Amino acid sequence: MAMLKSMPVAAVARMVGEHDTRLWRIIHHYVEEARGRADYSDVTRVAFDETAARRGHDYVTLFADLDGRRVLFVTEGKDAATVTAFADDLTAHGGDPQAVAEVCIDMSQAFIKGTADSLPKAEITFDRFHAVKIINDAVDEVRRAEQKSRPELKKTRYVWLKNTSNLTRSQTEVLDSLSGRNLKTARAYRIRLAFQEFYDLPSREEAEIVLKRWYYWATHSRLPAMIDAARTIKRHWDGILRWFDTKIANGFMEGINSLVQAAKAKARGYRSTRNLKAIVYLIAGKLELQLPT
């Protein structure tokens, strides 16, 4: 099974002289057996996020134990019903949906509703990286609109979206050159930097004061994309500020998503969502597999 975590099933099948369908049957048997024994009775903090199952609009949602750093459940879709399915699976493994005190999610209305319906005691922390992405997307929208009349902005997308520490020397020179000009994109960029830096503040109380000032600045910027982004932040105010209480984020989930997408790329896709789910459990579920010796 260790080999299957790093190599596509089809490649392992060729190495051992077996048809891959037989290997998939073996994988499903041992993964499902191990999941049947899994104990989720100590789960109280959960992160969840969707990832693409295949090209197009097919998704699976992954639920992970933030303390155990393991995937607990994978299911098709990305709607509120996925949270209900997770709560049922949690109960089946000795866990209690009422005992889940914290969740970390993006600002999906489906996930918010699913949490309220199926994890009723859970407080929501909105993932900081998703929050920053909303602002980044708004900056890029400003740039794309402005470059129609300001050609110097063409091919500068990553100059405005990268952290300054990650810019190349040439990108830094471009940023320095453009920042001093009277550009809407430069104004949007300064709003973006201020929002990102707000996460470095030492306390929730100080952060809320700064966020109120930031919100006023963004909504009076005369930049429609930035105004819309700021209003999105306002609608999710408490969950964004809750980060200063919990300090939880979905970075762990992003890492798992990267592993899943890398595994998919190596295998050139999986023939079924069931196969994809089995691989996710195998590489990130920390299952206790009882293999024959």
Residue pairs with C-beta under 8 A, 6 or more apart in sequence:
1 27
1 30
1 282
1 289
1 291
3 12
4 12
4 23
4 27
4 279
4 282
5 282
5 283
7 266
8 263
8 266
8 267
8 268
9 20
9 23
9 24
9 27
9 267
9 275
10 20
10 267
12 23
13 19
13 20
13 22
13 23
16 23
24 275
24 278
27 275
27 278
27 279
27 282
28 274
28 278
30 289
30 290
30 291
31 278
31 281
31 282
31 285
31 287
31 289
33 289
33 290
34 281
34 285
34 287
34 288
34 289
34 290
35 93
35 281
35 285
35 287
37 288
38 72
38 93
38 285
38 287
38 288
39 93
39 94
40 65
40 72
40 90
40 93
40 94
40 95
41 93
41 94
41 95
41 96
42 67
42 68
43 65
43 67
43 68
43 72
43 90
43 95
43 99
43 100
44 67
44 99
44 100
44 101
44 102
45 65
45 66
45 67
45 100
45 101
45 102
45 103
45 104
45 248
46 63
46 64
46 65
46 66
46 72
46 86
46 100
46 102
46 103
46 104
46 119
46 122
47 63
47 64
47 66
47 103
47 104
47 105
47 127
47 248
47 250
47 252
47 253
48 61
48 62
48 63
48 64
48 82
48 83
48 86
48 103
48 104
48 105
48 111
48 253
49 61
49 62
49 105
49 106
49 127
49 250
49 253
49 254
49 257
50 59
50 60
50 61
50 62
50 78
50 108
51 59
51 60
51 61
51 62
51 257
51 260
51 261
52 58
52 59
52 261
53 59
53 60
53 76
53 273
53 276
54 269
54 270
54 273
58 76
58 273
59 76
59 77
59 78
60 74
60 75
60 76
60 77
60 273
60 276
60 277
60 280
61 74
61 75
61 76
61 77
61 78
61 82
61 86
62 71
62 73
62 74
62 253
62 256
62 257
62 260
62 280
63 71
63 72
63 73
63 74
63 86
64 70
64 71
64 72
64 252
64 253
64 256
64 284
65 72
66 102
66 104
66 248
66 252
68 286
69 252
69 286
70 284
70 285
70 286
71 256
71 280
71 281
71 284
71 285
71 286
72 86
72 89
72 90
72 93
72 285
73 85
73 86
73 89
73 90
74 276
74 277
74 280
74 281
75 82
75 85
75 86
75 277
76 82
76 273
78 108
78 110
78 111
79 110
79 114
80 110
80 111
80 113
80 114
80 117
81 114
82 110
82 114
83 111
83 114
83 115
83 117
83 118
83 119
84 114
84 117
84 118
86 118
87 97
87 118
87 119
90 96
90 97
90 100
91 97
97 118
97 119
97 120
98 120
98 121
99 121
100 119
100 121
100 122
101 121
101 122
101 123
102 122
102 123
102 125
102 246
102 248
103 115
103 119
103 122
103 123
103 124
103 125
104 124
104 125
104 126
104 127
104 246
104 248
104 249
104 250
105 111
105 112
105 115
105 124
105 125
105 126
105 127
105 250
106 126
106 127
106 130
106 250
107 126
107 130
107 131
107 134
107 232
107 236
107 239
112 124
115 122
115 124
123 242
123 246
124 238
124 239
124 242
125 239
125 242
125 243
125 245
125 246
125 248
125 249
126 236
126 239
126 240
126 242
126 243
127 249
127 250
128 199
128 240
128 243
128 249
129 249
129 250
129 251
129 254
130 250
131 195
131 233
131 236
131 240
132 195
132 196
132 199
134 229
134 232
134 233
135 191
135 192
135 195
135 196
135 226
135 229
135 233
136 161
136 192
137 229
138 188
138 192
138 223
138 225
138 226
138 228
138 229
139 160
139 161
139 185
139 188
139 189
139 191
139 192
139 225
139 226
140 157
140 160
140 161
141 225
142 184
142 185
142 188
142 223
142 225
142 226
143 153
143 156
143 157
143 160
143 185
143 188
145 184
145 225
146 153
146 183
146 184
146 185
147 153
147 154
147 156
150 183
150 185
152 178
152 181
153 178
153 183
153 185
156 174
156 178
158 171
159 167
159 171
159 174
159 175
159 178
160 175
160 185
160 188
160 189
160 192
162 171
163 196
164 172
164 175
167 175
178 185
178 186
179 186
179 189
180 186
184 223
187 221
187 223
188 221
188 223
188 225
188 226
191 214
191 217
191 218
191 221
191 223
191 226
194 214
194 217
195 214
195 218
195 233
198 207
198 210
198 211
198 214
199 207
199 243
201 207
201 210
201 244
203 244
204 241
204 244
204 245
207 241
207 244
208 241
211 233
211 237
211 240
211 241
214 230
215 230
215 233
215 234
218 226
218 227
218 229
218 230
219 227
219 230
219 231
221 227
233 240
243 249
256 280
256 284
259 283
259 284
260 276
260 279
260 280
260 283
260 284
263 279
263 283
264 270
264 276
270 276
270 279
281 287
